[in-house]
Amino acid sequence: CREAFTEVRDIPLALKNTMENIKWHCKHKSEGCKFTGTAKETEAHEKAGCPEAQVICVVPNCNVSMKRKALPKHEGEKKVQTKHKRLEKEEIAKLDMDPTMGTLVR
C-alpha cells in the first residue's frame, strides 16, 4: 500500500454525492467574480467565458487588456472602432504583399 494512487475506484455513493455538491468559486474570484457552483457548474461558467476574466482585444495589434465584460464597450467606442479599422487594413495589406517582391499579389 506504499505505492502512489493511479486510479480511484468504487467511491462510496455518499462520498460521491457529497463531492458533487461541494460549491466551488470561479478561478477569477480574485478578479471580482462572485460565481459559486458545483464543479460542473463552475467549469461551465468558466468555459462560457467568465465576465471578470482578463482578455486581450481580438483585433490584431490592438493588444488592449480588459475584463471580458468591458469588451463590448471597448468595441463600441468610436475612437476604438477607427483604430480597429486601421489595424485591420494594415493586416490585410500585410497578407496581400508578396514577401519576395514587396508587391501586392491580387
N, C-alpha and C positions, 0 to 999 in steps of 0.2 A: 504494500500500500504506500510505498515511498516514491512512486512514480508520479509524474505530472498528469493531471487530468487532460484528456484529449477530447472527451465527449461526456455529456451528462445524459443519463438515460433514466427512464422511469421516475420522473419527477412526481412526487405526490400531488394529487389533484388540488388539495387545499393550498399547498405552496404555490402551485402554478397559478391558481386563481388570485392569490394574494399578489404575486408578481405582476400579473396582467392588470391589476387595479392600482398599482403604485402610480402616483402623479409625478410627472417629470416637468421640469422647467425647460423652456426653449433654450438652445445653446446661445441665443442672443440676449439672454436676460441682462447681462452686464451692459448691453447697449440700449436697454429700456424696454425690452419685450416682457410683457406680463403674462404670456400664454403659459398655461399648465395643462397637462393632459396625460393620458396613458402613453406608454411607449409608442404604440401605433399612431395615436392622435398627434403626438409630438413630432414623430417622423413625417407624417403627412403635412403638418403645419410648416415644417422646415423645408420640405421638398416643394411645396406650393409657393414658397417664397415669403419668408418672414418679413413683414413690413419694416422691422427695425434693423435688418441686416444691412451692413455696408456693401454697396455695389459701386461699380465704376460705369459711367455712361458708356453705352454700347457703340456710339458713333466713333469711328476710328480717329484717334489722336485728340479726342475731347478730353479724356482722362480725368474728368471731374468725379470725385468720390463723394457719395452721399448715402443716406438711408434710402432703402428701396421705396418707402412711402413718399419720398421727396422727388422721385424720378419724373412723375407726370408734370409736376410744377416746373422742374428744370426744363423738360422738353417743350413746355408750353410758353416759356418766356420768349418774346420776340427777338431779343438780343441773342439768345442761345440758338434759336431757330436759324438766324442769319449765319451764325458761326458754324452750325452743323451743315448747312447747305454748302458753305465754302469748303469745309473739311471733306465732305462727300465728293465734291467736284475735284478736289485735289487727289483723292484716292482713285477716282475714275480715270483721271489723267495719267496717273502712275500706271494703271493697268493697261491703258491704251498705248503706252510707249514701248517701242521695240528696244530692248536693253542693249542690243549690239549696234543699233544705228542712232538711237536717240530720237526717233521719229514716230509719229502716230502710225498705227498698224491698220486701222479700219479700212 
